[in-house]
Amino acid sequence: MQFRNFADLIKLIRESQSIIPRDIDGVVAIPRSGLVPATLIALFENKMLTDVEGFLNNRLIAPGSRRTSEKWEMDPRQWRKVLIVDDSVSSGATLASVKAALKKARPEVEAVSLAVFGAKTHGSQADIVLEKVSVPRMFEWNVMHHPLLNRCCVDIDGVLCQDPLDAENDDGERYEHFLLNAKPLCLPTKRVGALVTSRLAKYRGLTEAWLSQHNVEYDELIMLEGYTANERRALKLHAQHKAQYYKALPNSVLFIESDAKQSLEIQNLSGKPVLHFPDMTIYSGTASQRIVRGSKYKLRRFASALKRRLSVGATEA
């Protein structure tokens, strides 16, 4: 699983300035994903910026008032060489179609295509590719809108919605009010493979109601079974519970988690990559070595404890 965030994007463009043409008259972004890298390139190269439709209709994304005195060609009809920019490319079909459209509308203009991230499995995809990234891959700007979400485990609190305040986390009426009225943070637009939360299973109905209200689609909702809120806190079951399920899913490629410490522990226990959502950092391999010594045994202890607990419950029933 390959992941790139905005910091990676900015760093790569900065490091690649030597291969970006300097004799261009302007930068043309492919909406929407190409707007961010195109803006960065236009700023770094001190060039005018527009999008595809804007270029064809002689419309610019205007510079700030402090920069209007600089010697730029403000009329796209006078441009003779442009850089077409997108964030990523796979087959190259989109960039090729845009180049063809520009050539038809403005045959006198030389168009050079640039993709920040290309795919290793394809040949020629753009005139310039800054980095080839193997698939599957996701980016910070599309992670919650990517088809690969159906192969991800996603935390709820701190990702889909805000975390409860201490005053709301009373395992009673205030918490129930929070569950029904939690403020959304980042709602997915694609179906999620599994929502994996340490919320207690007794709150499944309220959780499902909130997810339905906000049109969140998912295959499974995994909650903590067989424990009370006090036991969950005392035994620190959050990460172990999540890691156990994540590790058991062979097709899951990423766990998206809100808590930094849990992210590290889930990665350590599962041996699979985890995205710490607030700072868009991937934990994998050596990154998990900061976990406290002995944590690799926690998952086994947790699974055994849960099995005993459920067995007792079944006997009592």
Stockholm file with secondary structure:
# STOCKHOLM 1.0

chainA/1-317         MQFRNFADLIKLIRESQSIIPRDIDGVVAIPRSGLVPATLIALFENKMLTDVEGFLNNRLIAPGSRRTSEKWEMDPRQWRKVLIVDDSVSSGATLASVKAALKKARPEVEAVSLAVFGAKTHGSQADIVLEKVSVPRMFEWNVMHHPLLNRCCVDIDGVLCQDPLDAENDDGERYEHFLLNAKPLCLPTKRVGALVTSRLAKYRGLTEAWLSQHNVEYDELIMLEGYTANERRALKLHAQHKAQYYKALPNSVLFIESDAKQSLEIQNLSGKPVLHFPDMTIYSGTASQRIVRGSKYKLRRFASALKRRLSVGATEA
#=GR chainA/1-317 SS CEEECHHHHHHHHHHTGGGSCSSCSEEEECTTTTHHHHHHHHHHHTCEEEEHHHHHTTCCBCCCGGGTTSCCCCCGGGCCEEEEEEEECSSSHHHHHHHHHHHHHCTTCEEEEEEEEEETTCSCCSSEEEEEECSSEEETTTGGGCGGGGGEEECSBTTTBCCCCGGGCSSSHHHHHHHHHCCBCCCCSSCEEEEEEEEEGGGHHHHHHHHHHTTCCEEEEEEECSCCHHHHHHHTCHHHHHHHHHHHCTTCCEEEESCHHHHHHHHHHHCSCEEETTTTEEECGGGGGGSCTTGGGHHHHHHHHHHHHHHHHHHHC
#=GC SS_cons         CEEECHHHHHHHHHHTGGGSCSSCSEEEECTTTTHHHHHHHHHHHTCEEEEHHHHHTTCCBCCCGGGTTSCCCCCGGGCCEEEEEEEECSSSHHHHHHHHHHHHHCTTCEEEEEEEEEETTCSCCSSEEEEEECSSEEETTTGGGCGGGGGEEECSBTTTBCCCCGGGCSSSHHHHHHHHHCCBCCCCSSCEEEEEEEEEGGGHHHHHHHHHHTTCCEEEEEEECSCCHHHHHHHTCHHHHHHHHHHHCTTCCEEEESCHHHHHHHHHHHCSCEEETTTTEEECGGGGGGSCTTGGGHHHHHHHHHHHHHHHHHHHC
//
